[in-house]
Amino acid sequence: MPEKNRSAAVARHLQESKANNEYATPYKLISSSLRTQNAKARATVIELITREFDLLPFDAETIARSAADLSQLKEAVRTAQTRRYGQFEIQFIEFDVVTWRILPSLENIRFEGDRAWKAGKALRYTSLSEGKAVLGLTHPDPDFVVRSLRDQTAQIWKSNTHSKSIPMRGIEAPGLLSISRLGLGDNAKIGILDATDGFSRTVGAQRGSGVDIDDVLFGLQSDAAENKLRLELLDLRDSGLADLESDAGEVAAARLRSSIMPRAQVIVGYQKIGAKDSAQPRFDEVRRSLVGHIHLEPPMKFADTTQFALKSRIALEAIHSEGMLPVPPGYTPDGILNILRAETELDAPDGEAADPLGGLYPDEVLLLAAESLVSPLDGKRIRIVNSTVHSLTGKKPSKEDRAGLAADTAMRVDRIARKLEEDTAFKGRRSTIQKVLAASTLKPARLSRRPILEIRDEAIRKLRAQKLNLEDVSHEISPEAAELGVLGLYCLVEGTSQIPGSMRPLLIRSSARVNGEYLPEPQQIIEEMVTSEIGLQQLAQTILDVREDRVPRKLVEGDSASSSVREDRDLLDGDDLYLYKPGNWSAKKIDTSSDPYVALTLHRQQIVDGVKALQAITTNLKRIESPDGSSLVESDGVALDAEWKILDELAYDFRTWTRTADRVSPSVVSVSNSVYEDADDEDGTDLGEDSSDDDTLFDDGLVSK
């Protein structure tokens, strides 16, 4: 950028800075260390840096060229310092850095939420050398990189008052910088310092010095251009122009004030405390942890997605580095990590179908995320997650916190794969999944990738065996039932919200009260479903339907899930799920003052439903076998003294009312018989005979006349 343009840009930004800052820091306090560099002196310092920190000459030169004063840098190299950030110890050198050699970070934490939704197209650093504190990034489109950084720096300058104060006050707090090596398009390799901590300060300094992103990446990379700028600034400082009380003097002072980051801390080494040399993480992972630790503890106000995405990403990378990611057959740890980070290819070559989830269903991604971040069955894995998040925030995450990370990961990965944005109801659906995963019911879940109907069969077999085993008094469900629970959970919440014709979750959190009682919570509903045969069948049917982009069909008692379309069944509705957890809320509130005949009909239906439920309980009770194979209830009995007396009185009332109804209107009797329609037992015995003339309402003499 020509000098006049640089000064004009500074003048414009200076006016914005002066609007909120009356005090101006004397420029000489900041710019006094600025010197020119000659090749011989720089080569000596490069050799010293290479020897002391085992860096390549290219990276050592990046440090040397960033120094305001080479003699100050030489002393800093000899007196390197260390500092602890959470679980990491950082080695750094402290010296004055010229701000045109600092790149506003490509991974600024404020925009982590945006990057999390850009899948593999997001700009992210990698590591170059094993164990070396050097970042790397390659990108085929330099213009894309420049545009991205221009947009982000413009947002920060517009909204951040600290950034706007820099042209008037200079950088008062040193930043933490990382050595970076960039390969952008066909350009030569670029050595630069990443503003790991100090993005806003760097933006303000470059606005105050008239430097833009193009200058940092390209315009000032040559020795000639950089030396010219140094000489220009030295002339402004030593000529006295910056001391003049004029617009030109103020601009010159702002440029000098903004051209130096005093006592910047450049990272030259690191280690994870307590980890062996062979188990040290990559520097790009360490850098993200440092940024999270600095900005999330104590917590700053960041977007909701930023909080979730950063924590889950760093936790997953930590699990991966320890070799503990759950990996299904046919997959690799790196492949699973890329799927969970949404960094697989969204677009395939012509003629090929893109598969961002690598052949996994979205519900399976949730189970993998839950295994990684939530399941308490692997204590070491959870300790890694807790330690990683604690190092970021200073707070150990609860199980519910970890469940939120798993839900956010799976939902975000799915929506990115479908090329959908985050919608307004995203948080609500995430909260529903989070609550269910945080409950202990589904903790045995593991991804088997077996056919759904095969998982269902095994889950039901184990459920029946558990109910017959009187010695088993635990409430823990089988891994197969838990697997269906997690897969079905995702389908009921996120899966159905994306199906044309539905576009809404079937399982939701509700604060509604009916008859003075709250509706069942999602975790209560799922718990009932995974502990009943009809519930397991419904979960299996839901998974099969949603995977084929069909609205799930509602199964009734005795139905079996099927991979074919169940045109003979109604569509499943959210209200159907509440019925898995009946209670006072499900009792119909009857207003007898409106119409006594309507009230009579409604009360009768409640009795019909109650008798059906009691009959089913009694039938199941008879099926329980003793060790010798006989009916346990017939050999040992069941103590129900008070209960049979109540039923005896009720049977008398029912019989009397039925006979009265028969005399008044014979057709009523036939309606009452509908209580037993289609209620055949497994042996085909018809339970639907008219019982109005019998001594008892129930079988086997449990109620006498």
ABEGO torsion letter per residue (X at the ends): XBAAAAAAAAAAAAAAAAAABABBBBAAAAAAABBBBBAAAAAAAAAAAAAAAGBBAAAAAAAAAABABAAAAAAAAAABBBBBBEABBBBBBBBBBBAAABBBBAABAAAAAAAAAAEAABBBBBBABBGBBBBBBBBABAAAAAAAAAAAAAAAAAABAAAAAAAAAEBABBBBBBBBBBBBEABBBBBBBBBABGAAAAAAAAAAAGBBAAAAAAAAABAAAAAAAAAAAAAAAAAGAAABBBAAAAAAAAAAAAABBBGBBBBABBBBBGBBAAABBBAAAAAAAAAAAAAAOBBBBBBAAAAAAAAAAAAAAAAAAAGABBBBBGBBAAAAAAAAAGABBABBBBGBBBBAAGGBBAAAAAAAAAAAAABAABAAAAAAAAAAAAAAAGBBBBAAAAAAAAAAAAAAAAAAAAGBBBBAAAAAAAAAAAAAAABAAAAABBBAGBBAAAAAAAAAAAAAAAAABAABABABBBAAAAAAAAAAAAAAAAAAAABBGAGBBABBBBABBBGGBBBBBAAAAAAAAAABAAAAAAAAAAAAAAAAGBBBBBBBBGBBBBABBBAABBBBBAAAAAAABBBAAABBBBBAAABAAAAAAAAAAAAAAAAAAAAAAAAAAAABBBAAGBBAAAAAEBBAAAAAAAAAAAAAAAAAAAAAAAAABAAAAAAAAAAABGABBAAGBBAABBAAABABABBGGABBX
